[in-house]
């Protein structure tokens, strides 16, 4: 939910242009993206070993 007007941004666009991510450091984004990719690769490897 939008912290400004309560609109669910997955369903419709908020009528304002407040950024949710403007203040998030790029290094934090890269670190978390890397973690997600590593988890995905681990999960894929487990699935392959189990014959899935």
C-alpha positions in Angstrom: 0.0 0.0 0.0 1.1 3.5 -0.8 2.3 5.3 2.3 0.9 8.6 0.9 -2.7 7.8 -0.1 -3.2 4.1 0.6 -3.6 3.0 -3.0 -2.3 -0.6 -3.9 0.3 0.2 -6.6 -0.1 -3.4 -7.9 -3.6 -2.5 -9.1 -3.5 1.1 -10.1 -1.1 4.0 -10.3 -1.0 6.5 -7.4 -2.1 10.0 -8.4 1.2 11.5 -7.2 4.9 11.0 -8.1 6.4 10.3 -4.7 9.3 7.8 -5.2 9.5 4.7 -3.0 13.1 3.9 -3.9 14.8 7.2 -4.5 16.7 7.0 -1.2 17.7 3.4 -1.5 21.5 3.1 -2.1 22.5 1.3 -5.2 24.9 -0.9 -3.3 22.0 -2.2 -1.1 20.0 -3.1 -4.2 22.9 -4.9 -5.8 23.6 -6.8 -2.6 20.0 -8.0 -2.2 19.7 -8.8 -5.9 22.9 -10.9 -5.6 21.5 -12.7 -2.6 18.3 -13.5 -4.5 20.2 -14.8 -7.5 22.4 -17.0 -5.3 19.3 -18.5 -3.6 17.7 -19.2 -7.0 20.8 -20.9 -8.2 21.0 -23.0 -5.1 17.3 -24.0 -5.4 17.7 -24.9 -9.1 20.7 -27.1 -8.2 18.7 -28.9 -5.6 15.8 -29.4 -8.0 18.1 -30.9 -10.6 19.8 -33.2 -8.1 16.4 -34.4 -7.0 15.3 -35.1 -10.6 12.8 -32.2 -10.9 
